Amino acid sequence: MARSGLAAAARVARWADAALGPGGDGATADGKATLSDATAERAAAELGLTVVQVRADWDTARLAGLIEVHGDIARPGWRLRAWNRDDSAVLRGWVALFDAWSLAHPEPAHHEPAAVAEVVSAMPQVLSFLQLSAGPVPVAQLLDLLEQRVTELRTERCEIPYGPQPEPVEPPQTPDTPLAPLLDWALHALASVGALTYGGGQATLTPLGSWAVWVKLEQICVAAQSPAGNIEQSAEDMLRGCAQLRPNAARAEYRAWLAARPVKSAVTELVDAARGDDALLRGLAFEALRVVGAPAEPDVRAVAEEPTLRPYALLWLAEHDGVDPEDAHEVLTREEATWLWVDTAAAVADHGEAPMLVRHLESAVQATVPLLLDEVRAVGHPRTVQVLVALAAAHPDPALAKAVRRAAFQVHTGGS
């Protein structure tokens, strides 16, 4: 259903990708993602559509993330790139459109913006009621629910209803602003994005709309299960809070933290945390990005050229492309694998126990400790000396510990 609902938008997005290319002149009219007349007419002629259809499909494509517009430049979003190979990208695109329902259909004229905002804020409860009803619901019943919810919102803000008021006798039982036209607008808008059907004095969620409401409710429940305080923390503090959790518990925490934020800003925060000095947070940040999945791909691909993040990014991308996690290390060069070994050892040295650091030797790609030490010295990781000193202090074999200390001294002094 999501594919069919977004098919026309995807068609226009593909046309823009092929016909305009990066930086195509005149793609947009005003730097605000509005198609220029010339571009709309060209698209209409080449696709066999009207200009009105092209503009409508363009707007849908933008809201669904199939097209990204930066000034006069239109380029395909990651969801269009993943359209043919990733059903979740299509679903995420439709959910983005669902979330933007109030932008997809013009609101009624001559209504106060505050009243429109109240209706938008109240509609999740209306949608939840439709989902629980699992069938057609009379509009009159929905209007009743909407009026109750808007009254609750105003009471929470301790607001006086709109318009001139007589001497107060008792609190108003229903809002003064007529909500029927705004409910009609909201239902038409939700119908335009495929979330429900509306007609004959009743509304019914589509299967896709019912699924979307269920997903939103699940996200709220997941967020509510977050261990105390972490959901409200920055990415760095959240990752620190997860450092001592078992993998499954940490993943649950990542999901809760992500559910409470827009995906793009959450990914940016996680990548920034990975760039810090703490190697443990670097590894945890990429574990959280694995929970994000496909939406993180452009950002992860972009940081694959940063030496500090490259091994983590390459492993993430390999797993994302379907490589078995146990085999993903094969995408790394010997030097990248060694750099990652040192970085992981730094995390263990800072946050783990001595036996863990000794066991970490077993994960090195080198067959012998002397060979590992030679390649560790050459790789140039900024924490090499500290890692080798910690390993020498932890290792129970005096001869091996002496060799490791010698290697640390050579790195420190620049000797060979």
GULUMMAR-902718 format. One line per field, with one value per residue: residue in three letters; x, y, z of N, C-alpha, C in turn. Coordinates in steps of 0.1 Angstrom, whole numbers. Layout:
% residues N
res = (ALA	...)
n.X = (X	...)
n.Y = (Y	...)
n.Z = (Z	...)
ca.X = (X	...)
ca.Y = (Y	...)
ca.Z = (Z	...)
c.X = (X	...)
c.Y = (Y	...)
c.Z = (Z	...)
***
This chain:
% residues 416
res = (MET	ALA	ARG	SER	GLY	LEU	ALA	ALA	ALA	ALA	ARG	VAL	ALA	ARG	TRP	ALA	ASP	ALA	ALA	LEU	GLY	PRO	GLY	GLY	ASP	GLY	ALA	THR	ALA	ASP	GLY	LYS	ALA	THR	LEU	SER	ASP	ALA	THR	ALA	GLU	ARG	ALA	ALA	ALA	GLU	LEU	GLY	LEU	THR	VAL	VAL	GLN	VAL	ARG	ALA	ASP	TRP	ASP	THR	ALA	ARG	LEU	ALA	GLY	LEU	ILE	GLU	VAL	HIS	GLY	ASP	ILE	ALA	ARG	PRO	GLY	TRP	ARG	LEU	ARG	ALA	TRP	ASN	ARG	ASP	ASP	SER	ALA	VAL	LEU	ARG	GLY	TRP	VAL	ALA	LEU	PHE	ASP	ALA	TRP	SER	LEU	ALA	HIS	PRO	GLU	PRO	ALA	HIS	HIS	GLU	PRO	ALA	ALA	VAL	ALA	GLU	VAL	VAL	SER	ALA	MET	PRO	GLN	VAL	LEU	SER	PHE	LEU	GLN	LEU	SER	ALA	GLY	PRO	VAL	PRO	VAL	ALA	GLN	LEU	LEU	ASP	LEU	LEU	GLU	GLN	ARG	VAL	THR	GLU	LEU	ARG	THR	GLU	ARG	CYS	GLU	ILE	PRO	TYR	GLY	PRO	GLN	PRO	GLU	PRO	VAL	GLU	PRO	PRO	GLN	THR	PRO	ASP	THR	PRO	LEU	ALA	PRO	LEU	LEU	ASP	TRP	ALA	LEU	HIS	ALA	LEU	ALA	SER	VAL	GLY	ALA	LEU	THR	TYR	GLY	GLY	GLY	GLN	ALA	THR	LEU	THR	PRO	LEU	GLY	SER	TRP	ALA	VAL	TRP	VAL	LYS	LEU	GLU	GLN	ILE	CYS	VAL	ALA	ALA	GLN	SER	PRO	ALA	GLY	ASN	ILE	GLU	GLN	SER	ALA	GLU	ASP	MET	LEU	ARG	GLY	CYS	ALA	GLN	LEU	ARG	PRO	ASN	ALA	ALA	ARG	ALA	GLU	TYR	ARG	ALA	TRP	LEU	ALA	ALA	ARG	PRO	VAL	LYS	SER	ALA	VAL	THR	GLU	LEU	VAL	ASP	ALA	ALA	ARG	GLY	ASP	ASP	ALA	LEU	LEU	ARG	GLY	LEU	ALA	PHE	GLU	ALA	LEU	ARG	VAL	VAL	GLY	ALA	PRO	ALA	GLU	PRO	ASP	VAL	ARG	ALA	VAL	ALA	GLU	GLU	PRO	THR	LEU	ARG	PRO	TYR	ALA	LEU	LEU	TRP	LEU	ALA	GLU	HIS	ASP	GLY	VAL	ASP	PRO	GLU	ASP	ALA	HIS	GLU	VAL	LEU	THR	ARG	GLU	GLU	ALA	THR	TRP	LEU	TRP	VAL	ASP	THR	ALA	ALA	ALA	VAL	ALA	ASP	HIS	GLY	GLU	ALA	PRO	MET	LEU	VAL	ARG	HIS	LEU	GLU	SER	ALA	VAL	GLN	ALA	THR	VAL	PRO	LEU	LEU	LEU	ASP	GLU	VAL	ARG	ALA	VAL	GLY	HIS	PRO	ARG	THR	VAL	GLN	VAL	LEU	VAL	ALA	LEU	ALA	ALA	ALA	HIS	PRO	ASP	PRO	ALA	LEU	ALA	LYS	ALA	VAL	ARG	ARG	ALA	ALA	PHE	GLN	VAL	HIS	THR	GLY	GLY	SER)
n.X = (8	19	39	23	8	27	37	33	46	72	78	80	101	122	123	132	157	170	166	172	195	224	224	209	199	173	156	141	119	121	139	127	118	98	86	99	82	91	104	83	66	82	85	58	53	71	64	38	18	-4	5	-4	-7	20	31	17	26	53	53	44	65	86	77	77	104	116	127	151	156	178	181	183	188	178	178	179	165	176	157	146	168	170	147	140	152	147	121	115	124	105	82	90	92	65	54	67	53	27	31	33	8	-8	4	0	-24	-43	-52	-83	-95	-94	-94	-83	-48	-41	-62	-61	-37	-43	-61	-45	-28	-46	-54	-39	-52	-77	-71	-61	-85	-99	-83	-86	-113	-115	-130	-157	-163	-187	-187	-197	-193	-165	-161	-172	-152	-130	-136	-137	-110	-97	-107	-95	-68	-68	-75	-53	-35	-45	-62	-84	-113	-117	-128	-153	-162	-189	-199	-182	-196	-196	-170	-165	-181	-176	-154	-153	-146	-157	-153	-160	-155	-127	-122	-132	-114	-90	-96	-100	-74	-59	-70	-60	-34	-36	-42	-67	-102	-128	-160	-196	-204	-188	-156	-128	-100	-74	-58	-30	-30	-39	-18	3	-6	-5	23	32	21	34	60	58	54	78	96	87	97	123	153	159	160	179	167	163	188	218	233	259	259	238	249	270	255	246	268	274	254	239	240	214	198	210	204	176	175	187	168	146	156	160	134	123	132	137	148	170	184	190	208	229	237	247	268	285	291	306	329	344	369	367	370	353	328	327	325	300	284	282	270	244	237	234	209	194	195	187	181	204	224	234	248	267	281	292	311	329	353	367	395	395	369	366	371	349	327	330	325	299	286	290	276	251	247	242	262	274	277	299	317	322	345	363	361	379	411	444	457	436	422	440	442	416	417	435	420	398	411	419	394	388	409	404	379	374	384	416	419	402	416	438	426	417	439	435	418	431	443	467	491	510	523	547	545	520	527	546	530	511	528	533	509	500	481	467	465	483	506	496	478	496	512	493	485	509	512	490	494	501	524	557	578	565	552	574	583	561	562	587	580	561	578	594	576	569	593	599	615	628)
n.Y = (-12	12	16	18	40	60	59	77	100	90	86	112	121	105	114	140	134	122	141	167	166	171	203	214	240	263	245	249	275	295	290	277	252	252	243	257	275	268	243	227	227	214	189	180	178	158	136	132	144	168	202	208	183	175	193	186	160	165	179	159	141	155	158	131	125	117	134	159	193	219	251	261	236	204	171	135	119	96	77	73	63	39	27	4	-18	-19	-23	-12	14	25	23	40	64	68	70	94	111	107	118	144	153	176	194	186	191	220	242	253	285	317	308	309	307	295	279	261	249	237	217	201	192	177	156	131	117	114	98	75	66	59	38	20	15	0	1	18	51	74	108	127	116	116	144	151	139	153	179	176	169	193	211	200	205	233	238	227	246	266	285	311	307	315	347	372	372	365	374	353	322	294	270	267	241	232	240	274	280	271	237	219	225	224	198	185	194	182	155	152	158	138	117	123	116	89	77	73	66	87	98	99	107	94	80	59	41	32	1	7	32	23	7	26	42	24	19	44	45	23	33	53	37	23	45	52	31	36	35	54	87	86	89	116	126	139	126	116	114	96	74	69	62	37	21	1	-17	-48	-62	-65	-50	-25	-20	-18	6	23	23	35	61	70	69	92	113	133	115	124	144	129	110	127	136	112	106	128	122	100	110	119	118	95	62	41	53	57	31	24	43	36	11	20	34	12	3	24	20	20	48	60	56	76	94	78	68	91	97	78	84	97	92	84	73	56	26	17	27	14	-13	-10	-3	-26	-46	-35	-38	-64	-83	-109	-103	-117	-119	-94	-80	-85	-66	-47	-32	-45	-26	-9	-27	-31	-6	-4	-24	-13	10	-2	-15	7	16	-6	-5	20	16	-10	-42	-56	-84	-84	-69	-84	-106	-94	-95	-118	-112	-99	-95	-103	-130	-135	-121	-105	-97	-83	-62	-49	-39	-24	-4	9	19	43	52	75	67	47	43	44	22	1	2	-2	-28	-42	-40	-55	-81	-115	-129	-125	-122	-116	-93	-76	-73	-59	-36	-26	-20	0	20	25	35	58	72	75	56	26)
n.Z = (0	8	-12	-35	-28	-28	-54	-75	-66	-63	-90	-100	-85	-94	-120	-116	-105	-127	-149	-140	-124	-101	-89	-109	-131	-123	-110	-87	-75	-56	-36	-16	-20	-39	-71	-101	-127	-153	-148	-138	-160	-179	-167	-167	-194	-202	-186	-191	-176	-159	-150	-125	-114	-113	-96	-72	-68	-65	-41	-24	-27	-15	12	19	19	-5	-22	-17	-11	-15	-14	-47	-56	-63	-51	-49	-21	6	7	-18	-31	-19	-26	-43	-31	-4	17	41	38	21	37	58	44	38	64	71	55	65	91	83	77	81	65	40	29	22	49	62	53	71	98	132	138	162	169	148	154	178	170	154	174	189	172	173	194	184	162	175	187	165	156	177	174	151	127	108	120	132	121	139	164	164	164	189	205	197	205	233	237	229	247	270	264	265	291	304	298	311	298	287	268	233	220	230	264	286	320	342	350	352	344	308	290	264	237	223	198	166	157	138	110	110	118	96	77	87	85	58	50	62	48	23	24	26	50	60	51	41	42	35	61	79	91	85	94	72	64	63	77	102	109	111	132	153	153	162	188	199	199	218	240	241	245	270	285	290	309	339	332	310	284	281	279	263	233	239	268	271	258	276	298	289	289	308	304	294	260	249	266	262	235	237	251	233	213	227	232	206	197	208	193	163	135	119	134	156	145	137	162	173	156	161	187	184	173	193	220	235	231	238	236	209	198	209	198	172	175	183	160	144	153	143	116	80	76	86	68	47	64	77	55	47	67	64	52	72	91	119	122	101	101	117	103	78	86	96	72	56	71	69	42	40	46	66	101	113	93	84	90	71	51	58	55	63	78	86	102	122	133	143	162	181	189	200	221	236	245	262	280	292	304	310	326	336	328	306	287	282	271	248	231	216	196	176	142	135	135	155	186	184	156	157	174	158	137	151	161	137	128	139	158	181	207	211	228	254	254	250	273	293	285	289	317	325	315	323	316	320	301	277	285	289	263	252	267	258	232	236	247	224	206	220	221	194	183	167)
ca.X = (0	28	45	13	4	38	43	34	57	85	80	84	114	131	124	140	171	176	165	178	209	228	226	202	194	159	148	131	116	122	148	118	114	87	91	98	72	97	107	70	61	90	82	45	54	79	57	24	9	-6	14	-10	-3	34	34	12	35	66	51	44	79	94	72	81	118	121	134	156	158	187	181	178	193	170	185	172	167	181	146	145	179	168	133	138	158	144	107	114	126	92	74	95	87	50	52	71	42	17	34	32	-5	-13	10	-3	-38	-44	-61	-94	-92	-101	-94	-71	-37	-41	-72	-56	-26	-50	-67	-34	-23	-56	-57	-34	-61	-88	-66	-61	-98	-103	-76	-92	-126	-113	-141	-162	-168	-194	-180	-203	-186	-152	-162	-173	-139	-121	-140	-132	-95	-92	-110	-84	-56	-69	-75	-39	-27	-53	-65	-97	-117	-117	-140	-158	-168	-198	-195	-180	-206	-189	-161	-172	-180	-170	-147	-162	-143	-163	-143	-164	-148	-113	-122	-134	-101	-81	-100	-96	-59	-54	-74	-52	-21	-39	-43	-81	-112	-137	-172	-208	-205	-180	-142	-123	-86	-70	-48	-18	-32	-40	-4	11	-10	1	37	34	18	45	72	55	56	92	102	83	104	137	159	157	168	187	160	164	202	225	238	271	255	230	258	277	246	244	281	274	242	240	237	199	193	215	196	163	177	189	155	138	162	157	119	119	138	137	159	182	191	196	220	239	243	255	281	293	296	316	341	351	382	364	369	341	316	328	319	286	276	279	259	232	234	228	195	187	193	189	182	217	234	242	258	277	289	300	322	339	366	374	404	391	357	365	368	336	318	330	319	285	280	291	265	239	245	239	273	273	286	311	326	322	358	370	361	389	425	451	460	424	418	449	438	404	422	441	410	390	419	418	382	389	419	398	366	373	393	428	418	396	426	446	418	416	449	430	410	440	444	481	492	519	524	557	539	510	534	552	520	506	537	532	495	499	469	471	465	491	515	487	473	507	516	482	486	521	509	480	497	508	536	567	586	556	550	586	583	551	568	597	573	555	589	598	566	570	605	600	625	623)
ca.Y = (0	24	17	23	54	69	56	89	109	84	88	126	122	98	123	151	129	120	152	179	163	180	217	218	254	266	234	255	289	305	285	271	239	253	241	268	272	261	229	220	225	204	176	177	174	145	126	131	149	182	209	207	169	175	201	179	148	170	182	146	135	162	154	117	124	111	146	169	205	228	262	258	223	192	159	124	115	82	67	70	54	25	23	-9	-29	-18	-20	-3	28	29	25	52	75	70	75	108	118	107	128	158	153	189	202	179	196	234	243	262	300	325	302	314	297	288	269	250	242	228	205	192	185	168	146	118	110	110	86	64	61	52	26	11	11	-10	2	31	59	86	121	134	110	121	158	151	136	164	190	172	170	207	217	196	212	247	237	224	258	276	295	315	304	326	355	380	363	371	372	339	316	282	268	262	227	229	252	283	280	259	228	210	227	220	184	181	196	172	141	152	158	124	108	126	108	74	72	69	69	97	100	94	110	86	79	46	40	22	-8	14	41	16	3	38	46	14	22	56	40	15	42	60	27	21	56	52	21	40	36	67	99	85	93	130	130	141	113	112	110	84	62	66	55	24	14	-11	-25	-59	-58	-64	-39	-13	-18	-13	20	31	25	45	74	73	71	105	124	132	106	131	150	118	104	137	136	100	107	137	115	90	118	124	112	83	51	33	59	55	18	24	52	28	2	27	36	-1	3	33	13	26	63	65	53	87	100	68	67	104	97	67	90	102	81	79	66	48	12	15	30	3	-24	-7	-4	-40	-53	-29	-44	-79	-91	-115	-96	-124	-118	-80	-75	-88	-54	-38	-35	-49	-14	-5	-37	-29	7	-6	-31	-3	18	-10	-17	19	15	-16	1	31	13	-24	-48	-61	-96	-82	-64	-96	-115	-87	-100	-129	-106	-93	-102	-108	-144	-135	-109	-96	-91	-73	-50	-42	-32	-14	8	16	24	57	55	84	60	34	42	41	9	-9	3	-9	-43	-47	-40	-65	-95	-123	-135	-115	-120	-109	-79	-69	-70	-49	-23	-21	-14	13	29	28	45	71	79	75	47	14)
ca.Z = (0	8	-25	-45	-24	-31	-67	-84	-60	-67	-104	-102	-79	-103	-132	-111	-104	-141	-158	-134	-119	-91	-92	-122	-131	-123	-104	-78	-79	-45	-25	-6	-26	-49	-84	-110	-138	-164	-145	-137	-174	-185	-161	-171	-208	-203	-179	-196	-165	-159	-141	-112	-109	-111	-83	-61	-66	-60	-27	-17	-27	-5	25	21	19	-17	-28	-8	-18	-8	-23	-60	-60	-59	-52	-44	-7	7	6	-32	-35	-13	-29	-49	-23	11	19	52	33	16	48	65	36	40	78	71	49	75	101	78	71	82	54	27	24	27	60	59	55	82	111	139	138	175	168	139	161	188	163	150	186	194	163	177	202	175	154	184	189	152	156	186	169	140	117	106	132	127	123	151	175	164	167	203	211	194	214	246	238	228	260	279	261	270	306	308	297	319	289	286	254	223	218	242	274	296	334	344	359	354	332	296	288	251	231	216	183	159	153	128	98	112	118	82	71	92	80	43	49	65	36	11	25	26	64	63	41	47	33	41	75	88	88	88	91	62	71	65	87	115	113	115	146	162	155	171	202	203	201	231	250	242	252	285	292	291	323	344	328	298	272	280	279	250	228	247	281	269	256	288	306	284	288	316	302	285	247	246	274	256	223	241	255	221	207	234	230	192	195	213	186	148	131	114	145	165	138	138	176	175	148	168	199	179	169	205	224	242	221	241	230	195	195	213	189	160	178	183	146	138	156	134	103	67	76	90	58	42	73	79	43	46	77	61	48	84	96	132	121	89	103	122	92	68	92	96	58	52	77	63	28	41	50	80	110	116	81	80	92	58	43	63	52	75	86	93	113	133	140	151	174	191	194	209	233	243	253	273	290	300	310	314	336	331	320	293	278	279	261	236	222	207	185	166	130	134	140	166	193	178	144	161	179	147	130	160	161	124	124	142	166	191	220	211	240	266	252	252	287	300	282	296	331	327	310	333	311	321	288	268	291	287	249	250	273	249	220	240	248	211	201	228	217	180	178	160)
c.X = (9	35	35	9	15	44	44	45	70	88	86	98	125	134	134	155	177	176	172	193	213	230	219	196	179	150	137	130	120	132	140	112	102	92	89	88	79	100	94	65	69	87	68	45	60	72	43	14	5	3	9	-6	12	37	29	21	48	65	51	58	88	90	76	96	124	129	139	160	167	189	175	182	183	178	177	175	171	169	144	156	177	154	131	143	154	130	106	116	113	83	77	91	73	47	56	59	30	19	32	18	-11	-7	5	-16	-40	-55	-72	-90	-99	-103	-81	-61	-37	-51	-68	-46	-33	-55	-56	-29	-33	-58	-51	-44	-73	-84	-65	-74	-103	-96	-82	-106	-126	-125	-146	-166	-175	-186	-184	-196	-172	-151	-163	-160	-130	-123	-135	-117	-90	-95	-99	-71	-56	-69	-61	-31	-34	-57	-80	-102	-117	-129	-144	-165	-178	-192	-193	-190	-200	-180	-169	-170	-174	-163	-157	-159	-149	-152	-147	-157	-133	-112	-123	-121	-91	-84	-97	-81	-54	-58	-65	-38	-23	-40	-57	-89	-122	-148	-184	-210	-197	-165	-137	-108	-83	-60	-34	-18	-32	-26	4	7	-5	15	40	31	29	58	70	58	71	99	99	91	119	142	159	166	175	180	161	178	207	229	250	267	247	239	266	268	243	257	281	262	246	236	222	193	197	207	183	164	180	176	146	143	159	142	115	125	136	150	172	190	197	209	232	246	251	268	290	299	308	330	349	363	379	361	357	329	315	321	304	278	273	270	246	228	230	213	188	185	195	189	196	227	241	252	269	287	298	312	332	352	373	382	399	378	356	363	354	325	318	324	303	279	280	279	252	236	243	250	271	282	299	322	328	337	367	370	372	403	432	454	448	420	427	446	426	408	427	430	401	398	419	406	382	398	412	386	365	382	405	426	411	406	435	439	416	427	444	423	418	441	458	482	501	519	535	552	529	517	541	542	513	514	535	519	493	487	474	472	474	499	507	482	484	511	505	483	498	519	499	484	505	521	547	575	577	554	562	587	573	556	578	590	567	566	593	589	567	582	607	611	619	628)
c.Y = (13	26	23	37	64	68	69	99	104	86	102	128	116	107	134	147	128	133	165	177	173	194	222	232	254	254	239	270	299	301	279	258	240	252	254	265	264	246	221	217	214	190	171	171	160	134	123	134	163	189	208	193	169	182	193	167	153	173	169	140	142	158	140	115	117	122	154	181	214	240	259	244	212	180	147	122	100	72	64	61	40	19	9	-21	-29	-14	-11	12	33	32	38	65	78	75	90	116	118	117	142	160	168	199	198	185	210	234	253	277	306	318	307	303	289	277	257	242	232	216	196	185	175	156	132	110	105	97	74	58	54	39	15	6	1	-10	16	38	71	99	128	129	115	136	159	149	147	176	188	174	184	214	213	203	227	248	235	237	270	288	299	312	317	334	362	370	371	369	357	333	302	279	263	247	223	242	261	283	268	250	219	212	223	205	179	183	185	158	141	151	144	114	111	119	93	68	67	71	78	100	94	97	102	85	65	46	30	13	-1	25	35	12	15	42	37	16	33	52	32	23	49	50	24	32	56	41	24	40	51	77	98	90	108	135	133	127	107	107	97	72	59	58	40	15	1	-20	-37	-55	-56	-52	-26	-10	-13	2	28	34	35	59	79	77	85	116	122	124	114	137	140	112	114	137	124	101	117	131	106	97	122	116	98	72	42	39	58	42	18	32	44	17	8	30	23	-2	13	27	22	41	68	63	65	93	91	68	80	104	86	72	97	91	75	71	56	33	9	17	19	-9	-22	-9	-18	-48	-48	-35	-59	-88	-97	-108	-103	-123	-104	-75	-77	-76	-44	-42	-39	-37	-9	-14	-34	-16	4	-15	-22	5	11	-13	-5	20	6	-11	11	26	-2	-29	-54	-74	-94	-77	-75	-104	-108	-90	-110	-124	-100	-101	-108	-122	-144	-121	-100	-89	-80	-61	-42	-33	-22	-2	16	23	38	61	64	78	48	33	38	27	-1	-9	-5	-24	-49	-49	-52	-79	-103	-129	-124	-112	-112	-94	-71	-64	-58	-35	-17	-14	-1	24	34	38	58	79	81	66	35	1)
c.Z = (0	-5	-35	-41	-28	-45	-75	-79	-64	-82	-107	-96	-88	-116	-128	-110	-118	-149	-153	-130	-108	-96	-105	-121	-131	-118	-95	-80	-68	-34	-14	-11	-35	-63	-92	-121	-149	-161	-144	-151	-181	-180	-166	-186	-209	-196	-183	-185	-167	-149	-127	-106	-105	-98	-71	-58	-61	-45	-19	-16	-16	9	29	21	6	-25	-16	-16	-9	-17	-36	-65	-54	-61	-45	-29	-6	5	-9	-36	-30	-17	-34	-40	-8	13	31	49	28	27	56	57	38	54	79	65	58	86	96	72	71	71	41	21	30	38	56	61	66	95	119	140	151	175	159	146	172	182	159	163	192	185	167	185	194	167	163	186	176	152	165	182	159	131	116	119	127	131	136	163	176	168	183	210	209	203	228	248	237	241	270	277	266	285	311	308	305	310	290	271	246	224	231	251	283	310	336	354	362	342	320	294	274	246	224	201	177	153	142	114	99	113	104	75	74	86	65	41	51	54	24	12	26	40	67	51	48	37	40	56	84	83	92	85	81	70	73	76	101	119	118	129	156	164	164	185	207	207	215	242	252	249	267	293	294	306	326	338	314	285	270	279	264	246	236	261	281	267	268	298	302	285	296	314	293	271	244	253	267	243	226	245	243	214	214	232	215	190	199	205	171	144	127	125	154	158	139	152	178	168	156	181	195	176	182	209	230	232	225	235	215	191	198	203	177	162	178	168	139	141	147	121	91	68	79	79	52	51	76	67	42	55	74	56	60	90	109	131	110	92	108	111	82	73	92	82	53	58	71	49	28	44	64	89	113	105	77	81	80	49	47	58	65	84	93	104	125	141	148	164	185	197	204	222	242	252	264	284	299	308	315	325	329	323	307	283	274	268	248	226	212	195	174	154	128	141	153	173	187	165	147	166	168	140	138	160	148	121	129	150	177	205	221	224	252	266	255	266	295	298	289	311	334	324	320	329	311	308	278	272	288	272	246	256	264	237	224	241	234	204	207	223	202	175	171	166)
***
